[in-house]
Amino acid sequence: MYKMASNLVSIRRRNGEGRGAGGGRYEKTPENVSDLGAKTETKLYNSVLELVGNTPLIKLNKLPRDHGVPCEIYAKCEFFNPSGSIKDRIALSVIQDARQAGVVNNDTEFVEASSGNTGIGIALNAAVSENKCIIITEDNSSEEANTINLLGAEVIQAKNKDAIAYRLKDENPDKVVILNQGDNPVNQRTHYENTAEEIVSALGDVDMVVMGTGTGDTMTGIGLKLKERNPKCVVVVAEPDGSVVFNTKDKEHPFLVEGIGGSNLSITIDKSVADHFEVVTDQESFLMSREMAKKEGLLCGGSSGTAMAAAIKAVKALNVGPGQRVVVILPDGIRNYMSKFVSDQWMEAHRFIEPPAHTMKWWKRPITDIYLRRSYPKLNKDSTCVHALRAMNTHNVNLAVIVDDLGGFVGVVTKDNLRNRATNPTKLPGQDSENFDFEGAVFDNLDRHVFTLAEKSEAGHPTVGLLSRMLDITPFVIIVNKGTSDENDFFIPTGVVTSDDILDYII
Ligand SMILES: Cc1ncc(COP(=O)(O)O)c(C=O)c1O
């Protein structure tokens, strides 16, 4: 069937009767000459590593217009690097530097504690150079861990990542090299000599550059070079709301954007290169990443949204005018976030966007209408896993809700997660697989992928429609109520909803 259909298409095209106004044969008209058609020069590369760096600077069109921004904004698209992030640059240069210094040779084993883009970048380099590579992550089921594994590196899941890395180094000091991205001066130099030079060679002097900081190497390297070229260039840091690296007067709290921000200890460089910072909430970050996809076709990650949202704020605050040039660094693409902000349901679950407006009678009813058919055990965080399993069996459920001494929600343990941990044990090279410790505390074995929903918020009760959308991406939702103590707000779990409850309610 398929073959016949495709033959048919090619015959029709040959006769000039194909789709489109001009028939099947391609004819050059002013409308259909795409830039792609004009670019026929194909370069050859000896390995994928030759494609690291030299990422495109793309002028934004609709986004500045829609935000009332008069200056020119250029996105430095680091997701064009082969493994999808800015970290390819530092992985390549750190390894090259170590090779030149004689620290790395063909027998070297790279060991790095990183569950993010750095681990992927090192694994990419190791894949090409045929060096053994071990990346230690906290979660071996994440999208990043799967990518590292696909690149042929060994993924070790362990709680104390750094300690394991140094243990592997101690066991095999001649072979193992820890590249240690955080403390390596080569990183900053790479951005000074390469990333920033690329910007200068494409744009000349730049009036403002905006980016987030993880280690801070990108900001320092790029900032120093652009200021050398134009001392008036303003270096702006995009600070996630909850991070206190630059926003030191605010209270630190968790945030969802990945790769940037943290406590004021997390940065390893000189903060004085930055002139200005803008605080960006998770919602602003993710909405901006999605807007960049929709309006500019840029499939970039969450921290890229933070950087762009900060750029728009800074341009307005500092009156950057027509003809002035702003560069925004977009560190990675959407690949690590496919089940996160890329998903509408995930955005709805975090109350960042509204669920679709369906018209079924029950869709807009409050969740308090739902009768929860099952009760789940509620255990203190110091309980053991064995205790939790027994309690689940008594309740005939596969989940236990874990609370602290105040009764505040801490997380859940599930049979699925405990089974996963017990059957995918930590295995260090040359050693036996460690048996899972079922006598260990549930607190150390919480399920990482839990969705909660506050029974009531400032906006009122959430709807059954929202709850059903959340159940599209998770098998259960924990319903919580806000409680307050002298110190902090906390959330008291009041129930667990699954598809059973929704089906009972709507049928
Ligand atoms: C997604 C993302 N954004 C931004 C950064 C910041 O880069 P740097 O460590 O040079 O500050 C990183 C670094 O890991 C990252 O992964």
The ligand as an SDF file (V2000), in Angstrom:
LIG
                    3D

 16 16  0  0  0  0  0  0  0  0999 V2000
   20.4110   24.8890   31.3910 C   0  0  0  0  0  0  0  0  0  0  0  0
   21.5660   25.7160   31.8480 C   0  0  0  0  0  0  0  0  0  0  0  0
   21.4900   27.0230   31.8830 N   0  0  0  0  0  0  0  0  0  0  0  0
   22.5240   27.7950   32.3010 C   0  0  0  0  0  0  0  0  0  0  0  0
   23.7000   27.2630   32.7330 C   0  0  0  0  0  0  0  0  0  0  0  0
   24.7840   28.1990   33.2770 C   0  0  0  0  0  0  0  0  0  0  0  0
   26.0690   28.0440   32.8520 O   0  0  0  0  0  0  0  0  0  0  0  0
   27.2880   28.3760   33.8110 P   0  0  0  0  0  0  0  0  0  0  0  0
   27.5690   27.1500   34.6250 O   0  0  0  0  0  0  0  0  0  0  0  0
   28.4310   28.7000   32.9150 O   0  0  0  0  0  0  0  0  0  0  0  0
   26.9410   29.5370   34.6810 O   0  0  0  0  0  0  0  0  0  0  0  0
   23.7570   25.9180   32.7350 C   0  0  0  0  0  0  0  0  0  0  0  0
   24.8710   25.2530   33.2870 C   0  0  0  0  0  0  0  0  0  0  0  0
   24.7930   24.0880   33.6400 O   0  0  0  0  0  0  0  0  0  0  0  0
   22.6840   25.1220   32.2670 C   0  0  0  0  0  0  0  0  0  0  0  0
   22.7200   23.7910   32.2330 O   0  0  0  0  0  0  0  0  0  0  0  0
  1  2  1  0
  2  3  1  0
  2 15  2  0
  3  4  2  0
  4  5  1  0
  5  6  1  0
  5 12  2  0
  6  7  1  0
  7  8  1  0
  8  9  2  0
  8 10  1  0
  8 11  1  0
 12 13  1  0
 12 15  1  0
 13 14  2  0
 15 16  1  0
M  END
$$$$
